[in-house]
Amino acid sequence: MSKTNASLMKRREAAVPRGVGQIHPIFAESAKNATVTDVEGREFIDFAGGIAVLNTGHVHPKIIAAVTEQLNKLTHTCFQVLAYEPYVELCEKVNAKVPGDFAKKTLLVTTGSEAVENAVKIARAATGRAGVIAFTGAYHGRTMMTLGLTGKVVPYSAGMGLMPGGIFRALYPNELHGVSIDDSIASIERIFKNDAEPRDIAAIIIEPVQGEGGFYVAPKAFM
């Protein structure tokens, strides 16, 4: 029997939990550059790009060559068990691009949630404080701490009960929704007045450009 999107969707529903969402009832078979071909042979222009992370397009020949070269050497050792030079080399390149006249180090992780979790842990360890200020409309991930930081209950934390404590919500500056820079700063000052002293806050986490919140850019003056 030939594969169809409908038949694969039935298999998906039987094998994969509903918690793993799927926007389009389409199954990709192959892709190249900005075009995706589904299992029924139809072509689509990919405007999603893996939620805006596939900035080199699909099956870029230089990336395929680099991955193939590495796979012919080794696939996985767990860097904490046996290190390998490409990890260090990438960290060096990232460090060189970070602005500022101070020493930099880089930690490589798999997901955004993992990055945010580790950033909060590092901030807590470095400051000896526990509180974190996040913003309305924010999206920071689906793990428990990052769910708490995410400023959107439905669909992410609905039905989960209360999120971890020590998280405080400020207003994201958004002229379209009537929130000025002064309003946003005032909301942080209200947190310091009503909820937590500045010395209890380990970090303020903000997206310079919100995606899940509605594609809003924080004003440069606010940043």
C-alpha positions in Angstrom: 0.0 0.0 0.0 1.4 3.4 -1.0 2.0 5.8 1.8 -0.4 8.8 2.2 -0.5 11.7 4.6 -3.8 10.3 5.9 -2.5 6.8 6.5 0.6 8.1 8.2 -1.5 10.4 10.4 -3.5 7.4 11.6 -0.2 5.6 12.5 1.0 8.8 14.2 -2.1 9.1 16.3 -1.8 5.5 17.4 2.0 5.7 18.3 2.7 9.3 19.3 1.1 11.2 22.3 -1.2 14.1 21.5 1.2 16.3 23.5 3.5 16.4 20.5 1.5 18.8 18.3 1.5 19.0 14.5 0.3 22.1 12.7 -0.1 20.6 9.2 -1.3 17.0 8.4 1.6 16.5 6.0 4.5 14.1 6.1 7.7 15.2 4.4 9.5 12.6 2.3 12.4 14.8 1.0 13.5 18.4 0.8 16.0 20.7 -0.9 16.8 24.4 -0.3 13.4 26.0 0.4 11.2 23.2 -1.1 9.7 20.2 0.7 8.2 17.2 -1.0 5.6 15.1 0.9 4.9 11.4 0.7 2.3 11.9 -2.0 4.8 13.7 -4.3 3.4 17.2 -3.7 5.9 20.1 -3.4 5.6 22.9 -0.8 7.6 26.0 -0.2 8.9 25.8 3.4 8.1 29.1 5.1 8.6 27.6 8.6 12.2 26.5 8.4 12.0 24.3 11.5 10.5 27.2 13.4 13.0 29.7 12.0 16.2 27.7 12.8 16.9 26.2 9.3 18.6 29.3 8.0 20.8 27.3 5.5 17.8 25.6 3.8 17.4 21.9 3.4 20.2 19.6 2.4 22.8 22.3 2.0 25.8 20.5 0.2 28.5 22.1 2.5 26.6 20.9 5.6 26.0 17.4 4.2 29.7 17.2 3.4 30.8 18.3 6.8 28.4 15.9 8.6 29.5 13.0 6.4 33.1 13.7 7.1 32.4 13.7 10.8 30.2 10.6 10.7 33.1 8.7 9.0 35.3 9.6 12.0 32.9 9.0 15.0 29.2 9.5 15.8 29.0 10.0 19.6 31.2 9.7 22.7 29.4 12.0 25.1 31.8 15.0 25.4 31.9 14.7 29.3 33.3 11.1 28.8 35.6 11.5 25.8 36.1 15.0 24.4 36.7 15.8 20.7 38.2 18.9 19.0 35.2 20.1 17.0 33.3 20.9 20.2 36.2 23.0 21.4 36.7 24.6 18.0 33.0 25.7 17.8 33.1 27.1 21.3 36.2 29.1 20.4 34.4 30.5 17.3 31.3 31.5 19.3 33.4 33.1 22.0 35.2 35.2 19.4 32.0 36.6 18.1 30.6 37.7 21.5 31.1 41.4 22.0 32.8 42.9 25.1 36.2 43.0 26.6 36.0 40.0 29.0 36.7 36.3 29.0 34.0 34.2 27.3 33.1 30.5 27.5 30.5 28.5 25.7 28.3 25.5 26.7 26.8 23.6 23.9 23.3 22.1 24.5 20.6 20.5 22.4 17.5 22.6 22.9 16.4 26.1 23.8 14.8 24.9 27.0 18.1 23.3 28.1 19.9 26.5 27.3 17.5 28.6 29.4 17.5 26.1 32.3 21.3 26.2 32.4 21.4 30.0 32.2 19.1 30.2 35.2 21.2 27.7 37.1 24.4 29.6 36.3 22.8 32.9 37.3 21.6 31.4 40.6 25.0 29.8 41.3 26.9 33.0 40.4 24.7 35.4 42.4 23.6 33.2 45.3 20.0 34.5 44.5 17.0 32.6 43.3 14.4 34.9 41.7 14.0 35.4 38.0 12.0 38.2 36.2 10.5 37.3 32.9 8.1 39.1 30.6 4.5 38.9 29.4 4.2 37.2 26.0 7.5 35.4 26.5 8.3 31.9 25.3 11.3 30.1 26.9 10.5 26.4 26.6 8.5 23.4 27.8 10.4 22.1 30.8 9.0 23.0 34.2 11.3 26.0 34.9 11.0 27.3 31.3 7.2 26.8 31.4 7.1 29.0 34.4 9.1 31.7 32.5 6.9 31.4 29.5 4.2 34.1 29.6 1.4 32.1 28.1 -0.7 29.5 29.9 -2.6 28.1 27.0 -1.5 25.8 25.5 1.8 25.3 27.3 1.1 25.0 31.0 -2.7 24.6 31.0 -3.6 21.7 33.3 -0.2 21.5 34.8 -1.0 23.3 38.1 1.1 26.1 39.5 4.5 26.6 38.1 7.8 26.8 40.0 8.1 29.7 42.5 10.5 32.6 42.4 9.4 33.8 38.9 8.0 37.3 38.5 6.3 38.8 35.5 7.1 42.2 34.0 5.3 43.9 31.1 7.0 43.5 27.7 7.3 46.9 26.0 4.8 46.7 23.1 3.5 49.9 21.6 0.9 48.0 19.6 -0.7 46.8 22.9 -0.3 50.1 24.6 2.8 49.2 26.8 5.4 51.9 26.6 9.0 51.7 27.7 8.1 53.6 30.9 5.2 51.2 31.6 7.6 48.2 31.3 10.3 49.8 33.6 7.5 50.7 36.0 6.3 47.1 36.1 9.8 45.9 37.1 9.9 48.6 39.8 6.6 47.3 41.1 8.1 43.9 41.4 10.9 45.3 43.5 8.3 47.2 45.6 5.7 44.5 46.1 7.2 41.1 45.5 11.0 40.8 45.8 14.0 42.9 46.7 16.6 43.4 43.9 19.0 41.4 46.0 16.7 38.4 45.7 16.7 38.5 41.8 19.4 36.4 40.1 18.5 37.4 36.5 16.1 39.1 34.2 15.4 37.1 31.0 14.1 38.8 27.9 13.7 38.0 24.2 15.0 41.0 22.2 12.5 39.7 19.5 9.5 37.8 20.8 8.3 35.0 18.5 5.5 33.2 20.4 4.2 36.4 21.8 3.5 37.7 18.3 6.8 38.8 16.6 7.4 41.9 18.7 10.8 43.7 18.8 11.9 45.3 22.1 12.8 49.0 21.6 16.5 49.6 21.5 16.1 52.3 24.2 14.5 49.7 26.5 17.3 47.2 25.9 
